[in-house]
Amino acid sequence: MPRYFFDIRDGNELHRDEEGLDFPDLATAEREAAEAAACILRDSTRQNSSLKKVTIEVRDEEQAVLPQRQPLSRSSAVPPK
């Protein structure tokens, strides 16, 4: 199974994933990355963080950064009340 790495970018900071996770395909890895970004933003809202958007850059086993989606913003990650 291919290994994918999720580097988290919040503002100007990049937090590199050194371990990675195995997924059957890129589509599954992308879904997991989107869910992770949404969870990060939800948690930041609960903690009254100033984080407004987050991007997860997905790398493959060759360390190539795959085309990225739009960053999630706080308004798109937090469900309406």
Long-range contacts (C-beta under 8 A, 24 or more apart in sequence): 2-26, 2-29, 2-60, 2-61, 3-60, 3-61, 4-29, 4-58, 4-59, 4-60, 4-61, 5-58, 5-59, 5-60, 5-63, 6-32, 6-33, 6-36, 6-56, 6-57, 6-58, 7-56, 7-57, 7-58, 7-59, 7-65, 8-36, 8-37, 8-40, 8-54, 8-55, 8-56, 8-57, 9-54, 9-55, 9-56, 9-57, 9-71, 10-40, 10-51, 10-53, 10-54, 10-55, 11-51, 14-57, 17-59, 20-59, 20-61, 26-58, 26-60, 26-66, 29-58, 30-58, 30-69, 33-58, 33-69, 34-69, 34-72, 37-71, 37-72, 37-77, 38-72, 38-76, 38-77, 41-72, 41-73, 41-74, 41-77, 41-78, 42-77, 42-78, 44-74, 45-74, 45-77, 45-78
